[in-house]
Amino acid sequence: MAAFVGVLIFGLNTGLVIGLMVSFASLIWQSSKPHVAVVGQLGGTGHFRNINRHDVVTFDNLLMLRIDESLFFGNSESVHRRILNAMQQYPDANEIILIMAAVNHIDLTAQEMLCTLNYELALQNKRLHFSFIKGPVMDIIGHTPLISELSGQVYLSTLDAVDALK
C-alpha cells in the first residue's frame, strides 16, 4: 500500500523505495517484539500449548515459556522483559524452562541476556533450563558460558524436562 501511494504521489522510483523502507521497518518491528507464550501440557500427551488458547495442565513449580522467534540484539530486551513479567505472574515456579524450538539463530547480545537471566534466577534460588534447542543453535552456544554456567539443564524435549522437574 505504501509503494502504491508513493508511486502515485512521488513517481515510480521514489514510490518503490518508500514501499521497500516500509517493508523493512515492518520486518524489524515484528522481529523486535517476538511472541513468548506460557505453555502447559496438553492432556497426558507430549504436546505443549499456549495456556491462553488450550485447556492444558500446568505445574506449580514449573514455568514453561516458548520463544517463537530467533534471538538477536533487536529483541533480547523485549524477551527478557516478557520472561520477567511471566515470572511475576507465577511466583511459585522455581524451575523455568525456555522452549527454544522456534529459535533458529541466537547472537551474542541474546546470549548475554540469557546469561544475565540465569544469574538473576540463581539469586532467587530458581533454575533456568532449555528444551528443544536446534543443532545449529547448540553449535553456537554449546561451548559458551551460557551453557557452562547454566543453573539448570538442557533437555532434548520439553516432555523430558517436565518429567524430570515436576
C-alpha positions as CSV (number, residue, x, y, z in Angstrom):
1,M,0.0,0.0,0.0
2,A,2.9,2.4,0.8
3,A,4.5,1.7,-2.5
4,F,1.2,2.2,-4.4
5,V,0.6,5.6,-2.7
6,G,4.2,6.5,-3.0
7,V,4.2,5.8,-6.8
8,L,1.0,7.9,-7.2
9,I,2.4,10.8,-5.3
10,F,6.2,10.8,-6.0
11,G,6.7,8.7,-9.0
12,L,7.9,5.1,-9.7
13,N,11.4,5.1,-8.2
14,T,10.6,7.0,-5.1
15,G,7.4,5.1,-4.6
16,L,9.2,1.8,-4.7
17,V,11.9,3.0,-2.3
18,I,9.1,4.1,0.1
19,G,7.5,0.6,-0.2
20,L,10.8,-1.1,0.5
21,M,11.6,1.1,3.5
22,V,8.1,0.5,5.0
23,S,8.6,-3.3,4.5
24,F,12.0,-3.3,6.2
25,A,10.6,-1.2,9.1
26,S,7.7,-3.6,9.5
27,L,10.0,-6.6,9.5
28,I,12.2,-5.0,12.1
29,W,9.2,-4.0,14.3
30,Q,7.7,-7.5,14.1
31,S,11.1,-9.2,14.9
32,S,11.7,-6.9,17.9
33,K,8.5,-8.0,19.6
34,P,8.5,-11.8,19.5
35,H,5.7,-13.9,20.8
36,V,6.6,-15.5,24.1
37,A,3.9,-17.9,25.3
38,V,3.4,-19.5,28.7
39,V,2.6,-23.1,27.9
40,G,1.2,-26.2,29.6
41,Q,0.9,-29.9,28.8
42,L,-2.0,-30.9,26.6
43,G,-3.7,-33.8,28.5
44,G,-1.4,-36.8,29.0
45,T,0.4,-36.2,25.7
46,G,3.8,-34.9,25.0
47,H,2.4,-31.8,23.4
48,F,2.7,-28.3,25.0
49,R,0.4,-25.4,24.0
50,N,-0.3,-21.8,25.0
51,I,-2.3,-21.7,28.2
52,N,-4.5,-18.9,26.8
53,R,-5.6,-20.9,23.8
54,H,-5.9,-24.5,25.1
55,D,-7.1,-26.5,28.1
56,V,-3.7,-27.6,29.4
57,V,-2.1,-28.9,32.6
58,T,0.4,-26.7,34.4
59,F,2.6,-27.4,37.3
60,D,3.1,-25.1,40.3
61,N,6.9,-25.4,40.4
62,L,7.4,-25.1,36.6
63,L,7.1,-22.1,34.3
64,M,7.4,-23.2,30.7
65,L,7.9,-20.4,28.1
66,R,8.0,-20.9,24.4
67,I,10.0,-18.3,22.4
68,D,8.6,-18.0,18.9
69,E,11.4,-16.1,17.2
70,S,15.2,-16.2,16.8
71,L,17.0,-14.2,19.5
72,F,19.2,-11.2,18.5
73,F,20.1,-7.8,19.7
74,G,16.9,-6.3,18.4
75,N,14.6,-8.4,20.6
76,S,16.7,-9.6,23.5
77,E,15.5,-6.9,25.9
78,S,11.9,-7.5,24.9
79,V,12.2,-11.3,25.5
80,H,14.0,-10.6,28.9
81,R,11.2,-8.3,30.0
82,R,8.5,-10.8,28.9
83,I,10.2,-13.6,30.9
84,L,10.4,-11.5,34.0
85,N,6.8,-10.5,33.7
86,A,5.7,-14.1,33.4
87,M,7.8,-15.0,36.4
88,Q,5.9,-12.3,38.4
89,Q,2.6,-14.0,37.4
90,Y,3.9,-17.4,38.6
91,P,5.9,-16.7,41.7
92,D,5.8,-20.3,43.0
93,A,7.7,-21.6,39.9
94,N,11.3,-22.3,40.7
95,E,12.1,-24.2,37.5
96,I,12.0,-22.0,34.4
97,I,12.0,-23.9,31.1
98,L,12.6,-22.0,27.9
99,I,11.3,-23.9,24.9
100,M,13.6,-23.0,22.0
101,A,12.1,-25.0,19.2
102,A,11.4,-21.8,17.1
103,V,14.8,-20.2,17.7
104,N,16.8,-20.7,14.6
105,H,19.6,-18.3,15.5
106,I,21.0,-16.6,18.6
107,D,23.5,-13.8,18.6
108,L,26.0,-12.6,21.3
109,T,23.6,-10.0,22.8
110,A,20.9,-12.6,23.3
111,Q,23.4,-15.0,24.8
112,E,24.4,-12.3,27.3
113,M,20.8,-11.6,28.1
114,L,20.2,-15.3,28.8
115,C,23.4,-15.4,31.0
116,T,22.0,-12.4,32.9
117,L,18.6,-14.1,33.3
118,N,20.3,-17.2,34.5
119,Y,22.3,-15.2,37.1
120,E,19.1,-13.3,38.2
121,L,17.2,-16.6,38.6
122,A,20.1,-18.1,40.6
123,L,19.9,-15.2,43.1
124,Q,16.3,-16.1,43.6
125,N,17.0,-19.8,44.1
126,K,15.4,-20.6,40.7
127,R,16.9,-22.6,37.9
128,L,16.9,-21.9,34.1
129,H,16.5,-24.9,31.7
130,F,16.4,-25.1,28.0
131,S,14.5,-27.6,25.9
132,F,14.3,-28.3,22.1
133,I,17.5,-26.4,21.1
134,K,18.1,-26.9,17.4
135,G,21.5,-28.3,16.4
136,P,22.8,-25.1,14.7
137,V,21.8,-23.0,17.7
138,M,23.5,-25.5,20.1
139,D,26.6,-25.3,17.8
140,I,26.7,-21.6,18.5
141,I,26.2,-21.7,22.3
142,G,27.5,-25.2,23.2
143,H,30.9,-24.0,24.4
144,T,29.9,-20.7,25.8
145,P,29.3,-19.5,29.4
146,L,25.6,-19.7,28.7
147,I,25.7,-23.5,28.8
148,S,28.7,-24.0,31.1
149,E,27.3,-21.7,33.8
150,L,23.6,-22.7,33.3
151,S,21.9,-23.3,36.6
152,G,19.7,-26.0,35.1
153,Q,20.0,-28.4,32.2
154,V,19.5,-28.7,28.5
155,Y,16.8,-31.2,27.6
156,L,16.2,-32.8,24.2
157,S,12.4,-32.3,24.6
158,T,10.0,-30.4,26.8
159,L,8.5,-33.7,27.9
160,D,11.9,-34.8,29.2
161,A,12.2,-31.6,31.1
162,V,8.7,-31.8,32.6
163,D,9.2,-35.5,33.6
164,A,12.5,-34.7,35.3
165,L,11.4,-31.5,37.1
166,K,7.7,-31.8,38.1
